[in-house]
């Protein structure tokens, strides 16, 4: 099949996925629109603008890596690239794979080599994963501290936070052979328990990805630190947007509390296999915000935030995907190769 037909087919599939997701979650969307009249519109407008700006901040991850490779890309295309990649990652199970493939294809057609495109996509994935773990760790520590002050929560969250950080650090420092041995032993144990044996390919792929990520961390420490800071800034922007939505309902909570709720929602969305989050992101936000004093208004605020954060931008991302993958582009020229930039 010609390449143009593949692109057309991909565009149609993505559009259909968005439409199907919107239909399956129509109750949430209708409820969100129904609740808009109860909130002060100025705060809602500010929240939506901030969410769009947060996606722009996320796009600077690509800008930093592209510039380090000698390339330049316009601000609007960077924003569209980040928006499409993030929406794809949230729209379908294993969305990270689809997002990774989109990024490589998008940069390839602009003259960036396959190896350089893979580096850009890998650094984006790695920096987001680190930023997400940091936010989740903060959430657990904050919930523990809140429990110490109010006496309404246990110390389980703090123990989990320490375990998460220690586990990640411990895993990143083990040798490849050690990790393979551990995962193989785990696989055999689970297989004996369930009476079924699986192929070890998943373990090898997981370890290979871990080794690649560890090598990237070792070879580009400063770049990764900067990219993680950018990702944290973007995620904080979304948290502030959630705070503004709560303000629209006259709810006064701290940014720390909203950040803790958003951190839990992030980790929930990562392990969720339901398309579009299946309502679990909203549920996580409501559960944590209610515990931290937001009250009943946490429900409409979470629904509206998700409407702004995902559903209203999903069709925009579909249009951006079609534009990025079908426009006639002039390949980017690396300044390292020619001394000029596009």
Secondary structure, DSSP 8 states (H G I E B T S, - for coil): --HHHHHHHHHHHHHHHHHHHHHHTHHHHHHHHHHGGGS-HHHHHHHHHHHHHHHHHHHHHHHHHHHHTT----HHHHHHHHHHHHHHHHHSTTHHHHHHHHHHHHHHTTT--HHHHHHHHHHHHHHHHHHHHHHHHHHHHHHHHHHHHHS-S-SHHHHHHHHHHHHHHHHHTS-HHHHHHHHHHHHHHHHHHHT----THHHHHHHHHHHHHHHHHHH-HHHHHHHHHHHHHHHHHHHHHHHHHHHHTT----HHHHHHHHHHHHHHHHH--SGGGTTHHHHHHHHHHHHTT-TTHHHHHHHHHHIIIIIHHHHHHHHHHHHHHHS-------HHHHS---
